[in-house]
Every structure is written in C-alpha cells, then in structure tokens.
Amino acid sequence: MSGFFRRFRPRRKTHSSRQVPSPEILNLELSYACNLHCWMCPRSLPAQEQGLLTPQLFEKIKPALSRFRYVHLSGFGEPLLYPQLPEIVHASKAAGCHTNFTTNCTLLSRELSKELLGQGIDAINVSIDASSAQTYETVRGAGRFAQVLDNLQQFAELRLRTGTRVELQWVFLMMRSTIEELPGAVRLAAELGFDRLVAKHMETAVSPEDLAEALFNTGIAPNLDAEMNKRFHMCVSAARKEARRQKMALFVHPRRYSIDGTCLAQPLKSLFIDFEGNVSACCYLNVRNVRPYMAEPPADTGIIGNLSEHSLDQLLQHPQHLEFLRQWQQGAIPAVCRGCLQVTRMRLPDEEP
C-alpha cells in the first residue's frame, strides 16, 4: 500500500509538542474482498468476513475528502471489485485530491480502463511479485498471469492513444521465493510502459512460518544466512542494472526504513478508514488482526471509533488518537504498534541492499 507515497509524500511540517498534525493522506478501503488468495495476506485467513464499503458510508466520508491531499482507494481487498470505483475516483478528483489505488489488475477490463482514464485517475499501483506464471500462481493462488499482462498492455495502449497522464507503478514484494524474478519484472515493467517499479519487503504475514520468506530479520523467523543474503544482493544488483538498461525508475526499499522519524505508514500524516467505517491512523491498526504471526498481539486494535457513531472531526480529536500522535511526535513508539513489521524495520541496523 505504502510504496506509492514514497515519491508523492506530503511536504514536511514542523510541529510543536502541543500541536498535532492534520492527516494529509487518506487510505480508504473500498473492498475487503478479493478474487485472489495470496498466501501472505491476512485477508485470506479462514472465516474472515468479506465486504464492500456501502454507498451510504461513502456519502458520509465524501464531504471530508477535500481536507486530504492524497486519496489511496485501497486496503486489504481488491478495489476493482467495487462497482462504483469510477464514481469514487470522480468524487475524489472533484475534491482536489491526488487519487490512486493498488490492484492485482486481473479485473482491469477495457471498459473499466476507459472509465478510469476518463475520470482522471492519477496513478495505479499494480501488485505483481513475479516475472513468470509459475511464481505468480504460487504467490497469488491463481493462474492469471497472462491475463494480467494482457490487461496491462491494453491499458498502456489506451493511455497512449488518449494522451492521458496516469502513472503506472509496478509493486514487487521481495521474498525468498520471488527475489530471483526481480530483474525479469523490471524488464517486463519497462516493456509494458510502467513509469517505475518499487520493490518492497514483507509488511505482514499469516503465520510465523510465513515470515521465513522475509529478506530481513523480523525477530520472529530466522535471519538470512550468508548464502541467501548473497543471492539477495546479486538479484537487486541485477535488477538495478536492468533498470539502467531500460531507462526505467527503480526504487528498492532498504531493509531499515523510516520516514521523518516514523514508520513507512506515516502515522502522523495518514488516516485509514476500513470498509465498515472504522477509523485508525494506519491500515495495520484494524479490527481484523493483521498481526496473526504474533503469539500475543496487542489487545488494543488501534481503532479510534466508527463513522456510524461519530463524525470524522470528532474522531480526529479523540484523546486516544491525540495521545497516539503525540507519542510518535516525541519519538516514542505507541504500545499498540508493538510487533508491527514496519516498526521492526525502523529498528534494524543500517544494512542498505
């Protein structure tokens, strides 16, 4: 979710100890349903309820859109399953927001592509962790790699034909099972007209065993051995070489990562609203436990409240939320963030890939 805002992150502001910032990035979860079954996604846990944001709830959110600079129409589901996605893009653009979403792209039809281009979507982030059908099917749980590439080729042609400026970003999740395909993904992204590829590390997992796929020391699964670390560096080096050859932008997330003294989710600048109207500072603070890999996750879910009971302004001024923000401002990581892999990465030794 978070890789896109690395380039488009808001201007840095200076806050006194008595002042709390107003969020500039809205992450709005239109869908908590998906047509794929990615093994590292908490949404794929058994008995997880699926659902979509209701039109009534969006009408409650709509007047507040103009207070944000960026709107990211994604959460833990597939936004292309949301029937009114073009209308939501239109509303966000009308409110003056830079608007984007993250998708697996399996449902990006020609008709939907035309609608999204017509509504002025600013950027689309496409999650593909492979350059071959076999690896894609292993990670994503469905053999639709050729379909994804066809959809992207069609979208690129429509974008070129209409002269519409929409940024395409390939988001590649670096894991032990996928890292060998990073150079090939860079080549494919360039061929399909992507503007950049962002290679990021694991952000969550379903079980402690799954964290063995991570390419950094999670503190839960064993760290990389020397051979795996060597492979990792060789693959990243090859990917950077391919990016230079293709003249395409490539950003590889370092293992240790923080932004302005906070984690990659930028809790001082972001807000997350899930499909049921629960409001939190980030998507990893959520009524659905997104840290199932922890033996004892925090009892506090991090939810400030629900929009069915409170206005957004009331929730932003809630003492719980204000205290959460003050702790981050003062360099103290809130207890509710314990165990989050984004926080783990903030504390790693310097080890740039």
N, C-alpha and C positions, 0 to 999 in steps of 0.2 A: 503494500500500500504506500509505503512511505518514500520509495526511491524517487518518485517524480518530483517531490518538493525540494529535493536537494538543490536543484538548479533554480527553482522558482520560489525559494523560501522568502518570507517577508523581510523587509528591512529591519535591521537590528534596532531595538529601542532600549533606552536606559530607564530602569525602574527604581524608584526609591524603595526602602524597606517597608514603607507604609502604603505603597501603591501596587495594585495588582494589574497585570495586563489584560486587555480585552482580546479574545481569540480572533485570529485573522484567517484561520483555515478551518473550514467545516468539512468533516468526513461524515457523509450522510449515507447510511446503509439502506439502499432501496430494496435489496434482496438478501434474505438469509436462506436461499435455496440455490441449488446448483445442479447442472446436468452432468457434472463430472464427479469423481470420487477420489480426490487427491489424497494420498496416504498420509501426508504431513499436516493436513488441515483439520483443526478441531471440529469444524462443522460436520466432518464425516464420522464423528463418534456415534455409536448406536444410540437410538432413541432421541437424537437431537431434533427438536421441533423445527420445521421449515416454515418460512412465511415471507410475505412481501409487505412493505410499507403501505398503509392504506391511503387512499386519496384524501380522506378526512384529516389524517395526521399530517400529510404534506401541506394541506391548506393552513394548518396551524404553524408550520415552520416557514412557509413562503414569505410572510411579511418580514421575517428576520434575515433573509438571505443577503440583503444589501449591506448588512453590518460586516460581512466577510469579504476578503479579497480573493480567496480561492475556495472553490467548492469541489470536493472529490466525491463523486457519486458511487462510492463503493464501501463494502465492509467485508464480511466473510462469505458472501454469496456472489452469484453471477448477475451483474446489473442488466445484461441483455435479456434476462427473463422478465424484466419489469415492463409491462405493456406500454406504460406511459413515459418511457425513458426520453423520447424526443421532446415531449411536453415539459418534462422536468429540466432538461437542458435549456429549453427556450426560457423558462422562468428564471433560471439561474443567470443566464446571459442578460436577460432584461434587467436583472438586479445589479448588473455591472460586475459580475464575478468571473474570474478566470475559471473555466469549468472543464473537468476531465473525469475519467473513470478508468478502472482497471478491469480487464475482461480476459477470459480464456479464448475468445474470438471464434468459438465453434458455431455461434448463432449469428454472426455478423453477415446477414444476407445483403444482397444488392439493394433491395428496397430500404432496409434499415440504414444502410450506409448512406444512401441518398438523403434520407431524413435527417440523420445526424449532421451531415455536412451542411445541409440547408439551415439547420438551427444554429450553426456556428460553433460547434464543439471545438474547444481549443486544443485538446490533447487526448490521446487514447494510449493507455499503457497496456501492453499485451503480455500476459504471463505465459512464457514458454521456456521450460527448463531443459531443452534438448535440441539436438540438430538431426536426430534420427527418429523414425517412427517407433522403433523398439523401445528406446529410452522414454520417449514421450508417453507411450502406453503404460509403461511400468509406473511412472510417477503420477500420471493423471488418471489412470484407471479406465481409459477408453482409447480405442484405436482410431483417432480422428485427426491425426497429424496432417495428412494430405488435404483434408477439408479445411483445416486452419490455414494452411499455406495458400490454398485457392481463394479463401475469403480475403486474406491479406493482399493477394495480388490484385483481386478485383477492387478492393478499397483503394489501393495505391493508384490504380488506373483512373478511378473516378475522381480521386483527389487531384490528379494531374489534369484531367480533362476539364474539371470545373474551376481549376485555379484556386481552390480553397486552401488556405493555410491552416492545416491542423498538424500538430506534432505527433509523430508516432514513436513510441518508446518501447523497446523490447525489454522485458524484465526477466532476468535469468536467475533462478535460485541455485546458488552454488552448494552442492552436496558431494559427498564421496562418490555417489552413483552417477552424477551428472557432470562433474568438473571436466572430464576428458572431452566433452562436447562443446565446451565454451568457445574455442576457436571457430568451430563449424557454425555455431549460432551467430557469431559476428559476421561471418561470410554471408549466411542466409539473410540476416537482417539488412545488410547492405544491398543485396540483390533485390529485396522487396521494398526498398525505398525508405527504411526506417531512418529517423534522424539520429538516434543514439541507442546504445544498449547499456543497460545498468545491470551489473552482476552483483547480487546481494547475498548475504549469509542467511542462514535459517533464523526465523523470527519466533517460531513456536513449533510444537510437535504434539502428537497424540500421546506418546508414551516415552518413558526414559530410554527405552531401547532405540526408539527412532532418533534420539539425539546423537546416537553414534554416527549418524550421517553428517553431522555438523563438521565444518572445517575450522572450528575454533574451540577453545577449551570452555565448554559450557559449565563445568563444575559438577556435572551430573554424569555424563558419559565420559569414557576415557579420552584423553587428549590425543592429538595426532602423533603417530610415530614418525621417525625421521624419513622413512620411505614415502609415506603419504604426504608429508609436508613438502618433500622434494617434488612429487608429482603435482601438487597444488601450484607451487611456484612456476613449474615448467608450463603448465596449462595457461596460467594467467599471462606469462610472458609471451606465449604463442598467440594468445588472443589479442594482446596489445600490438603485436607485430602485424597480425591480420587487419586490425582496425586501422593502422597506419597505411597499410597497402590499399585498403578500401576507402580511405579518407572518410571514415565514419567515427563519430564520437563514441568513446567507450569510457564508462566510469565503473571501476571495481571498488566496491565498498571495502574499506580496511577492516581488519578484524576488530580493532579497537575503534569505536565510533561514538562521538558525541557532537552535539550542536549547541554552541553558546552555553555550555555548562549543563545542558540537559540531554536526555536520550534522543535517539533518532526520531521518536514520535513527536518531539517538540511540544511537551505538555503545557508550556507557557503560552503557546500560540495556537493551539489546536483545540477542537471540540469534536466529540463523536456522538452521533445520535443513531441508535440502532433501529431496526425495523419496527420495534414495538414502542418507540418513543423514549427509551431510557437514555439519559444523558450522562456522559462521563468525559474526562479530559482526553481519553485516547481509546482506541479500539481494543486494547489489551486489558482495559478495565471494563468489565462487562458481566452481566448476569450469567451468561454462559461461560463456564470456566475455560479460559483459553490458556491455562497453565496445567493441563491434566498430567503433564510429565512430573509435577512436583508431588512428593509423598504427602506433604501437608501444605497446600496452598493457603494464602491468607483468607481468613474468614470474611473480611471486608471485600466486597466486589468492586468498590470504587465508583458505584453508581451514585450520582448526585440526587437524582429524582427522575420522575417521569412527566412528560409533557401533557399527559392526560389529567394530571393533578396540579401542575404548576406551570407558569409561563417561563419562557427561556430566561428572561431577565431575573426572575425570582431564583432560578437555579444557579445562575452565574454569580449571584450574591449570597448563595448559601454558605454558612460558616464552614461547613465541611470542605467545600470547593476552595474557598479563600485560604483556608489553612493549608490545603494541598499545594496551592500555587506559592504561598509564602515559603514553604519548606524548600521547594525547588529553587526559588529565588535566592535563598540563603545557602544553597549548596548542600542541603540535607535531602537525601532521597526518601520520600514518604514510605512508610511501612507497607502500604497497600501495593507498592511496586516490587515488593520482595519476590525474588525468583524469576522476574521477567528477563528474558534473554537480551532485551535491549539494555537493561541496566547491567547485566553481566558484561556486555561488550564495552560499556563505559569504563569498567574497572580493569580490563585486561592490560597487561604490559604493552608497551608500544611494539607492534610487530606488523609493520606495513607489508602487504604482499608485493 
